[in-house]
Structures are given as C-alpha cells and as structure tokens.
Amino acid sequence: MRSSPSRRCTAGRAASPVATERTLRDAWYGQPILWLGAVVLGASLAGCIGMIVLGARHADEPLPTNGEKILKVPVNRDDREDAGRTP
C-alpha cells in the first residue's frame, strides 16, 4: 500500500529551498526588528559612554564659596546673589 504524498518520510533527503528559506526567516536572527533593536541599543550605549568620557575630560571648575559647608553644599547664600534681588 502506498502512502499519500503528504505522509512521505523525508529522512535522509535535503530540505527544499523554500522550506530552508522559511526556517531561516523564522529564526530569531532572521527578524529585522531584533536587529534594529540591537542597533538602537548599541548606539545608545555608545552615546552614554561617549558622554561619560567627555564629562571626565572637561570637568567643571568649582564655584568659589565662603563659609560653612555640609556635604560639599554651602549652608548660607552668597551675599553677591542677594545684592541683585529686590524683596
């Protein structure tokens, strides 16, 4: 008795080109949205690292403050700031 074409055994035979293309397209690395996500992630990480490097190279000069400090924060306002304000 012969089996129907849809129930044939494919062991030992090469897969058809259409089936191979479909398998590659369905794999995770065949999805374009994943590659786009990987590129966006890589670009944002590179941007973060670049900003950290630029910040380390060009540090801000500390502001001149007189008086007491708590955790490097001045306790009192500077008199020069108050001179320009009107109550």
Secondary structure, 3 states (H helix, E strand, C coil): CCCCHHHCCCCCCCCCHHHHHHHHHHCHHHCHHHHHHHHHHHHHHHHHHHHHHHHHHCCCCCCCCCCCEECCEECCCCHHHHHCCCC
